[in-house]
């Protein structure tokens, strides 16, 4: 049966080309997907998530930071690598103190939201090995953590080999009382104890 010029066109024949045109225009007009820019800590976290030998992933991480964050990362990594040969599971107290004192540490290390109390509590409760690498802290906690680690490293030689033992715990609380109390929000001190 022939269609007369008065018969309406099937809806699908009219809509399909219009829908295709709208889709094509939308694709042309849409803005490219925005990639979130990373700070130094974000870049290091991104790199940590790359599989060993995945150069493409590493390049993607590096491309997502600005020049300042990239410079902070390289400065920090150069310093941290000079602190010793360690992994997240084997870092010593002395190496950790060295890392916290590195240039760029303030920009690169804080990756979480925990306070000094939360971070130290996590370290004391995480056992040994890779689980402790999950302990993170906020930028606001950095100064208190650094002060506590510096005092412990200077005053408590026993903690260098046994951070989670009674002798170290007693020394931290006796010799670094001010820094310990500030970290655990017990009281504020006008100056660090730490023997000086």
Protein Blocks (a to p, Z undefined) as FASTA:
>chain_A
ZZdfkbccdfklmmmmmmmmmmmmmmmmpccdddddddfklmmmmmmmpcghilklmmmm
mmmpcfklmmmmmmmmmmmmmnoccdfklccfklmmmmmmpghklmmmpmcfbdfklmmm
mmmmnogajllmmpccdfklmmmmmmmmmmmmmmmmmlmmomkbfklmmmmmmmmmmmmm
mmnomaccfbdfkhZZ
